[in-house]
Amino acid sequence: MLVIDTMRLVSVVCFTACCVVFSQCEQRAKRVVRISQGPVRGYKDPEHDLFEFYGIPYATAPTGPNKFKAPLPAPAWLSTFEAVNKDLICPQVLFPDAMGQDIMIIQENCLIANVFVPDTAETNLPVVVYVHGGAYQMGYGNFFMTKKLVQQSKKIISVTFNYRLGIPGFLCLGTNDIPGNAGMKDQVALLRWVKKNIASFGGNPDDVTIAGYSAGSSSVDLLMLSPLTKGLFNKVIPESGANLAAFSVQTDPVKKAREYASRFNVTNLDDIYELELFYKNAPLDDLFTDSFILSGKDNTFGFSPCVERKTSEESFLEESPFAILDSGNYEKVPVLYGFSNMEGLIRIVLFDTWKENMNEKFSDFLPADLQFTSDEERESVARKAKEFYFGDKAVSSETVLGYIDYFTDVLFAYATLRAVKLHVKAGNDKIYLYEYSFTDDEDPNFVVPYTNNVRGANHCAQSTAVLDVNLVFSRSEDNITEEYKNNRATMRELWTNFIITGSPVPAGSALPAWPAAGA
């Protein structure tokens, strides 16, 4: 169910929340920085040795008929901006159990950044920008926090942010008014904002790492290939998601737009301009439903980035990721790639619904980006894939580990390994690869359902270790085993090393050697 409050309610909630937060902030140490838009005041975090700046506009989201276009410039101000609003998110389908909060402040003009700065006199610090996940349909900058990563070393600054989601962010018709990739252009705008302003916070604008988890991982992997991002970052950390995955780029975005519009009685779905008119004039509520986005059997997640046609707007992506990687015509930077050993657990909630469907027609579950010369070839490939993962057995609770392995591979692992291979072929000798398999023996979240206590690392388990995670997904760090605490400290050390040096284990480190892929 979409939760979009009226502007009056949003204003009241925002005013009340900001007043309460501001009252609390008044009792804490302050820091004022001057960015290109005006002065900004942040406050010392009461639990971490850092200053936090929330809700700083980095761009302006267009609205009305222009809501699918690239972001507009950010606002400016004369009075000091109080950077305290933690709760602003972009319009989306809300799933309270997944989002971790029942009510957030939702508004179209949602393009804000959050900056976390260690309490140190040092300047020119390396910067990490984290892109949130959520299947390109949901999420917000502070879903996974970066405070412990910043606090552990006190040598880096982190930035999180919102970007447009779902249809407003990723509808792609290839027209001047709906060219596509609005959400990715938001991400580019954020990186340009960081380049322009991060020095004011003590960061080095020429030493920026982009990192992301799940769809955020796919995002940073795509940002690496875009002609719009040259010079905006120099290292990349994709955590569980690659640009070659079926969910990363729509195979037929106009078809997907027609399928969605068909539920609203659009007269002529084949007329691209009538289709465009429907979307430009549709109320925001009509652009979000809870039934279209996360359960694609073909390993896609509703609306996502696309390869754009040339229009009047600058294009984010003009060729397929495979074509760009295969050509080698992109900026080579150090990349820390990885996935967990049981990423496919993300699909376990659909197991009871899908197991019989997979037994009846496994070909429905092949990735959307596979191409076949005939239906016979498609069914032949499906039979071979089913046999590879399940042998001669049916998809059932007895073979649930095969189910998990299948979705681990088709959603995350294969695309990542294929990308690594293409990078190495293109001459990038600074690609680092891992599989994360740590499990905490006392945490039930690591237990695989339908098994006798088999444990595995779930989707984005490495991100859970590195970042401060919403408690829906993980227990408080105060209540985990010492082994898991040590694991998290080591993971943060590896990430910090990479953010600072471009290698997870640089010369002089006490950690075991980690050679680059292909070395």
N, C-alpha and C positions, 0 to 999 in steps of 0.2 A: 504493500500500500504506500502510495506517495504521500509524504507529509510536506505540504507547502502551506505555511501559515499565511494569513492575510498580512499585508504590510503593517496594519495597525498592531496586530499581535506581535509580529516580529520586532517592531519598534519598541513596544512595551517590554518584551522579554529582554531585548538587547540592552535597553536603557537600565532595567533593573539589574541584569547580570553585570553590566559594566560598572554600575555604581557600587555594587557589592565588592567586585574584584578590585576596583580602584581604591576603595576604603581599606581593603586588606593590603594593597600594594603600598599605600602611603607609609606603612610602618616598616617597609623594607628599603635596603640600599637601592639607589637609583643610578641609571646611567643614561645620559642623553647623547645621541649621535645625530649628526646632520647629514642627511642624504639629499639626493638631487631634488626631492619633492618638498623637503622641509625638515624641521627637527623632529626626532622620534625619541620617546622616553621608554626604556625598558627597566626591569626590576630584577634584583637578585633572587634566584630561586631559593626557597627556604630549605630544601633538602639536598640540593646539589651546588657545587662550587662554581656556579656560572650565572650569567645574566641571560634573561629570556625576553624576547621581543615577539609579540604575537599580533597577527592580523594586519600586517602592513600591506596596503594595496601595491601590487607590482604591475598591474595593468587594469583595464576596465573591460568587462564583458559586454559586448553589444547586445541589445535587446530588441524585441519586436521583430519585424521582418528581417532585420539584419543579424539575428541571433546566431546564425551559423557562420558568420564571417570571422576573420582573424581578430584578435583582441585589439582594443584601442589603448592609447596612452594612459598611464596611471594618473590619478588626481594629484594636485599639489595643495599645500596648506601653509599658513603663516604661523598659527599657534602650534605649540608642541603636540604632536600626535601621541596619545596614550596607547602604547602597544600592549594591550591587556586582553583583547577579545580572543578567547581560545575556541569558541564554539561555532564559528561561521563555516558553513559547508555549501557546496554547490548543489543545485537540484538533482535529485536522484531517487531511485527506489530505495526505501529504508527497510532494512532487515534488522530490527533491534537486537536479536540474539547475536548477529554477526558484527554489528557496528559497535556494540558495547554501550550504547546510550539510547534511551527511548526517545528523547527529544533533542534535536539540534536546531540551531538557527539557520534556516535555509533561505537563500536569496540568489537571484540570478547574478547580481554583481558580487561574485564570490572569489575573485582572483586575488588571494592574499598570500603573503609569505610569512614564515616564522623563522627567527634567527636565534641560535643558541651559541653564546660566546663564553669561553672559559674566563674565570676571574684571574687574569694575568696581565702584566704590563707589556708582554710581548705583542708585537704587531706583525703584519705580513704573514699571518698563519695560513696554512693550507685549508681549503674549504671542501666540504662534502655536501652535495645537494641530493636529498633523498626524494624519489618519486614514489608516491604511494600506490599500492595495488588495489584490486577490487574489480577485476575483469573488465576494466574500462567503463563499468556501469555504476560503481559506487565507491565510497571511500573519501578520505580527506587527509590533509597533510599531517595531522597529529594522531592518526590512527595508531601507527607505530612511532614512538618517540625516540629521539637520538641523544637524550641527556647523558645516559651512562657512558655512551661512546665518547662524548666530548669530555666528560669528567675524568675518565680513566687516565687519559694522557695529558689533558690540558694543553694539547698542542694543535688542536684543530677547531674550526668553526663549522657548525652544521646549519643547513637551511632545509625546511620542509615547506610545502605549499599545496594549495588546491588548484585543480584544473577542471574545465568543463567535462562532463561525463555523458554517457549514453547517447541519445540522439542529438542533443545540442552540441556535444563534443565530437561526434564521429559519424553523423549522417554525411554521406558522400554522393552527390548527384553529378558532380563535374560541371556545374553551371557557375556563372559569375557570383550568384548570391549564395549558393551552397556548394562550394568547391570541394569541401571535405577537410578532415584533420584539424578542426578548430581546437580540439583539446591538445593536440600536439603543438600547435602554434602558440597556445598558452604556455606550454612548457618551454618553448624557445624564448618567449617573452620573459619568462622568469629567469632564464639563464642570461639574457641580455641585461636584466635588472641587476642580477648578481655581479656581472662584469662591471657595471656602472657604479654600484653602490657598496659592495662588500668591503672595500678598503676603509670605509667609514666605521665599520664594526671591528676593524683590526685584521681583516682577511686579505689574502693575496688574490687579486682578480685574475692573475695569470697562472694560478695553481688550483684548479677546480676539478674535483672528481664528481662524476654523476653516478649515483647508485639508485637501485630500485628493487622492489620485491614484487613477485607475481606479475601483474600487468605493468607495474612500475619497472620491473626487470625488462620486459618486452619493450617498454618505452625507451629506456636508456640505450638498449641495443639498437633501436631504430634511430634515436638521436645521433648515434655515432655515424650513421650513413646519410644523414640529411645535409643538403648543400647550405642550409640556413644556419648551421651550428659551428661552422669553422671558426676556430679561435676562442670558443666559449668554454671549453673544458679540455683537459689533457689526460684523463684516466677514466675508466668505466668499470662499474661493479654491477653486473646483472645477476640478481639472486632469484633463480627459479623462473626462467622465462627468456626466450630468445626470439629474435626478429624473424626466424624461419618457421616458427610454430604456426599452425593453422589459425589459431586465435589472434595472432598478431596483426595480420593484414587480411581484410575482406577479399574474398575471391570474386564476388559479384555484388558490389554494394548497391547498385540500382535495383537488382532483384530483391535484395533484403529490404530496401526502402519500400518497394511495391508490396511485399508481403505484410509489412507492418501497416501500411496505409489502407490495405484492403479491409481491415476491420472497421474503418470509419466511412464506408460508403463513398469513396472517391470514384467518380463516374468513369473516367478513362485512365486506368493505371498505366497504359502504354504511352500516354502523352507526358513527356518529361516535364513540360512546363505546368501542366495541371498538377502533377505530383509535387513540383516545387512550390506551387501556390498553396497547396494543402499544408505543407510543412511550415511555410513562412507565416501562415495565418493561424496555425493550430494553437490552442491554449496550451500552456506549459504542462498542465495535468495530463493532456492527451499524449504527451511524448514519453510518459513513463507508465509502464504497467509492470506487474510483478510476475508475469508469466512468460516473458519472451527472452530472458537474457542469459540465464546461467546453465540451462539444461540442454544445450545443443548436443545431440548424439554425435554430430560430425566434428566434435572437439573445437567448436567455436563458442564465443560468448556474446552473441548479439552484435551490437555495433562496435566497431573497432577501427584502427587506422586503415588507410587505403592508399593505393597508388593514384595520384591525382592527374587529371587532364590539365593542360595549360589553360589558365584563365587569367583574369585581370589581377588576381591576387598571387603573391609569391607562393610557390609550391613547397610543401614540406618534403614530399616523396614523389619523384617522377619516374622511378623504375622499381621493379620488385627487389626486395632485399637480396634474393639469391643472385639476380643479375649484377647488382652492385658488388656483392662480395666476390662473385666469380670473376668479375672484371679487375678487381683489385683497385678500382678507382675511388678511393675514399681515404680519409685521413687515418693513418695507422697510429694508434695509441695503446698503452698498456691496458689489458682487460683481465679482470678476475672473474671467471665464469664458474658457475656451479649449480648443483641441485641436490636435493636430499634423496635418500635411497628408496623412499616410499612416497614420492610426490602424488602418486595415484590415489592415496587416501582422501584427497580432495573430492573424489567421486564416490566415496563409500556411502554417503547419504542416499545415493541413487541406486545402490546395489540391488535392493529388493525389487525396485521398479524395473530395472534394466536387465536383470539376469535372464529372464525368459525372452525378452526382446533380442538379446544377444544370441541366444540359442536358436531363435527362429530366423533372424536375418542379421548376421554379424556385419554384413556390408554396410548397414546403416551407421555403423560406429567407426568406419574408416575416416581418416582426417579429410576435411573438406578440400584441401589443396591437392589431393591426389588426382591425377588425370588418367582416364582409361580410354582405350579405343572402342570398347564395346561393353555391354552389360555382362557378357560371358567372362571377359577378362576381370572385371570388377569382382564378380562372384568367386572367381578362381583365386584371386589375391586374398579375398576375405577368408576363404576356406584355409588357405595356407597360414594366414595370420592367426586364426583361431586355433589351429593345430599347434602352432609354435608356442602359444601361451597356455593352452589348456589340454594339449595332447588329445586323446580320444575321449575325454570326459566333458560333461556339460559344464556350463558356467553355473556354479552353485556355491554354497558355503564351504564345500569341500575344496573348491579351487579358487577361493577368494584371493589368495596371494597372486595367482595368475591374473585376476581382474586388476589388482593394484599395479602389478608390473606393466600390464598393457597400457593403462592410462598414465603411468609414470613416463613410459617411453613416448607415446604419441603426443602427449601434451607438452612435455618438458625435456626429457633426456635426449631423445634423438635430435631434436632441433638444435640443442646446445652443442652436442658433439659434432653435428654437421657444420655448424658455424665455426667451431674451433678448427676443424679440418680446412675450411676455406680460408680462414685467417692465416693459418700457417702456410698454405699454398701461395697466398698473396704476399708472403714475405714478412709477416708480423711475427717477430721473435720474442714478443713480450706478452704472450697469452698464457695465463695460469688457470688450471682446471682442477676442480675437486668434486668429490661426492661426499655429502655430509650424512653420517649414519649414527651419530651419538643419540642414545636414549637414556633417560633417567629412570632407573629401576623403581623409583617410588612415585612416579607420575603416571596416573592412568591414561593421560592423553596420548602416551606413546604405545598403548596396547592396540593391536589390530583386532577389530571386531570379528566375530565368527571363528576366532582361533583360540588355542589353548595358551594364552599369554605370549603369543609372538609379538615382538615389539619392533617398531620402525619409526624413522624420522619422517614426519608428515610434511605436507606442502609448506615451503618456506621455513622449515625448522631452523635453518641457519640464521635466518633473519630474526626469528624468535630469540636466538642466542645472542645476537649482536645488539639488538635494539631493545627498548623498553616497551613491552608488548601489552596491549589491552588485556586485562585479566580474564576476558572471555576465552582467550586462547592459551593462557599460561598462568601458572600460579605466581604469586608475588616472589620476587627474588629473595626475600627474607625467609621463604618457606620451602626452599629447594635444597637438595643434597649438596654437600661440599664438592662432590665430583662435578655436579652440574655448574656450580659457581665457578669452579676452576676452568671448566670448558668454556663458559661465557667469557671469562677474563682472557683466555687464550684467543678465542675468536675475535674479540675486540682488539687485541694486540695485533693479530694478523691484518685486520681491516685498517687499523691505524697505520701500520707499516706501509700498506699499499697506498693509502691516501697521501702519505708523506713522500714515499720514495718511488712508487710504481712497482714495487715488489712486495709480496706478503712476507718474505723472509729475506731481508736485505743483508748485505755483508755485515758481519759483526753481531748478528742476532744469535741468541742462544737457542732458538727454535730449530727443529730439524730442517735440513735443506729442502727447498721446493723449486725444482727446475722448471723452466718454462716449457709449454707444450712443444713438441718437436725438437727439443734440445738434445 
